[in-house]
Amino acid sequence: MVCFTGKDSIRSSPCKAFFSKAVLFFLRHDNGVEMEQDSDELVLMDPTVGADMNASQRRRPKNVRWHGFDVNKAARSAIKHQRPAILWFTGLSGSGKSTIANALERSLHARGKHTYVLDGDNVRHGLNRDLGFSDADRVENIRRVAEMAKLMADAGLIVIVSFISPFREERRMAREMMDQGEFIEIFVDTPLEECARRDPKGLYEKALAGKIANFTGITSPYEMPQSPELHLKTVGYQPAQLALIVEEFLERRIAEK
């Protein structure tokens, strides 16, 4: 089955059950249901519940205040002689996001630009290593990387984000976190059949065989961008050609400001 539908289910109400405090470790079952500790109790959470996925938010101290510093975003950007930007690559697994992102960063770096790539797989080795692939975890995955991209842009960097980021709502959330005009959504449009043919990690073969659950485009939805700043159709083009299109777009965007 190929899914390109919405995700209303992740807004449903949480289902809770309570377990002994002696169970102090996180359990993840093969069926995707998660149990995690929540203060004095353990909460059985439906993994599709986005609103209840982050228990830490319920424990956030109320006395935390933002502290302003003299060296600001403009100063950090000026010393780098560039304008910060968030280049957000979205598309199916195997569409070529990371390959194009790599070619783009290589070109920008050669021109003396200050960049950083946030790659979906790489981030899951560290910052997001505790997240799975349920709808709720995917939402949290994007929230965290959007916050990180925002901090990097505040440092004056050109941030290249390469994430499947399958849900429109979370991509909209990421856009709204950034300064006006800073977020550039780039749809890396490769047909599902071509992604499955490439299958660089062997994931489509496993997903189609039922060995991987919640795989985007097969058993989990991908919501295609409706009005991205750039729409890259990859079939028939080399990564360097597509990276040049992005670089030229970025230069025009900067010149307009």
N, C-alpha and C positions, 0 to 999 in steps of 0.2 A: 504494500500500500504506500502511496506517495501522499504526503500531507502538506497542504499549503493553506491551512485553515487558521482560525483565530485561537485565542487562549483564554476564553472567559472562565474556564475551570479554575485557573489559578487564583481567582478572586473569591473562591468559596470559603466557607467558615471552617476553622480548624476543628479536628476531631481529637479529643484528648482522652487518655487513659493514664492511670497512675500506677507506679511501680515502686518497689522497695528502694530506700535510699542507699542500700548496700550496693546497688548497681550503679557504679560511679563512672562508667565508661560509655563511650559513644558506640552505638550499634548500628550497623547498616546491613539490611537484609537484601537478598538477591531480588526481591520483588519491589525494591525501591522505597519501602516504608522506613522511616528513620525514627530513632528514639534519641533524644538528647536531654541532658540535665538542665533543669530550670529551677534554680534556687533549691527549695525544699522538696521538689518533686521531679519526677521524670515525665516528660510530655511525649506522648505518641503523636507525631505530626504527620498528616497527609502531606507527602512531598510536593503536591500541587498547590499548597497554600502559600502564596507570596507574602501576605500581610503578617504572618506569624513566624516567618522563617528566621528572623534575626532576634534571638532572645536578648542579646546585648543592648538592643535599643530600648528595651523595657527597663534596663538597669542604668541607663545613661544618667550621670549626675546632673542635677539642675543648676549647680553653681559654676558650670564651665562657661567662661567668657572668651570671646575672640580678642587676641592681643595684637595691636597694630605695630608694625616695624617701619623704620625710616626708609630702608631700601625696599622699593616696591617693584611691581611687575614692569613698569615702564623703564625703570633704571636697569633692571636685569636684562631687558630686551635691548636697550640702547647699547650696553657694553658689548653685546653680541652682534650688533649691527643687523638685526633681523626682527621681524614681527612673529610672535608666537602663533601657532596654528595647531589644530587637531585634525589630522587627516584620518578619518575613520573608515577603514575598509571592512565591508560586510559582504557575506556571500557563503555559499555552501562549503562544506569541507571538501578540499581538493579543487576548489575553483581557481586557485592561484593567488590568493590574497597575500600570503607570506612571501611568495616568490617576487611578486610585484613590489611589495613593501621593501624587500631587501634591495632590489634594483634601484628603487627610488632613494632610499637612504644612502646607498653607495654614491649615487650621482650628487645628491645634496652635500654629502660630506666632502666630496672632491672639490666642491665650490666653496668650502669653508663654512658651511652652515652647521649650526649646533642642533643635533637631532637625537631622538631616542625612539626605538621601536618597542611597543608593548604587544607581544605576540601571545595569542590565546594559549597555546600549549606551554610556552615558557612560563607564563604567569601562574599556570596551574602546578608548576614545580615548587613554587614558593608561596607567594601571597595568597593564592586561592587553592592551595593544596587540600584544604578541608572540604571543598565543594565537589559535588557530584554533577549529574546531568539531568536531574529532575527540573521541571519548569521553575520551581522556586529557587533552586541553586543557580540556574542560568540567569535569573533576574539579579540575584546577589552578585554573581560573577561580573555582570556588566556594571552594576552600581559601584563596585570596588574599583574596577579599572577606569571608570569615568572619573572617580575621585582622584585617582592617581594621575590620570592625564591632565586634569585640571591643575594639580599641583605642579606638574612639569611645565605646563604652559605658563603658570605663574612665575616659574624660574626663567622664562624667556625662550623655551625650547620649541622646536617644531616637532610635535609628537605624532608618530605614525602608529595607529592602533589597528591591529590585524586580528579581528575576532569574528566568529560566525555571527554573533549578536542577532539571534533569529527573530526577536520580537520588536515590532515597531514602537511599542510603548516605551521600552527601555532605551531604544535609540533616541527617541524624542526626549526622554528624561536626560540622557547624556548631553544632547544638544542644548537643552535649557540650562544646564549647569555652567555652560561656558559663556564668555563674553560674546556680544553680538557679532556675527560674521566670522567667528573663530573656528566654528565646527564645520567641517567639510565632509559630508557623507559621500562615500564612494562605493557604489554597488558593483561588485565584481561578478558579472553575470555570465556564468557558465552553466549550460544545461545539465540537469541532473544526470542524464545518460552519459555525458562526457566526463563528469566528475567520477561517476562509477567506473567508467572505462579507464581513467587515469589511475584512480585508487592508489595513491602513492604509499599509503600506510596499511593497505589491506583492510580498511575499516568497512567499506561498502559490502565487500564479500561477506564479512562476518555479520553485519547488520541484516543483510538480505537472508542470511541463514538463521536469523533469530538469535545470534550469539551476543549481540550488543543491544541493550534496551535504550530507548530515548535517543535514537540517532536522528539528527536533523535531516529532513527531507525524506526519511523512510518511515520512522515511527514517531517522529516528533516534528512539529510544524516549522516551516521557515516562512516568515512574512516578508515578502519582497518590498523594498523601498518604493514609495509612491512618487516621490519627487526628490531624488538625490541630486546633489550638486554635480556629480559625475556618474555616468553610467558606462562602465567598461564592459563591452562584449569581447570575451577573450578568444573565442575560437577564430583561428586564422591570424592571430597576432602574437608576437614575441613579448615576453615580460618587459624587456627594455623599451619597446615601443609604447606600451601602456604606461610605464613609469614616466616616460617623457610627456605624455598627455597630462598626467597629474602634475608634474613639475611646471609645465607651461601654464596650467590653470592656476596653480598657486602663485606664480609670478604675476599673472593678470589680476588676481584677487588682491595681492599686496599693492600693486600699482594703483588700484582704484581707491585705496584708503588715503 
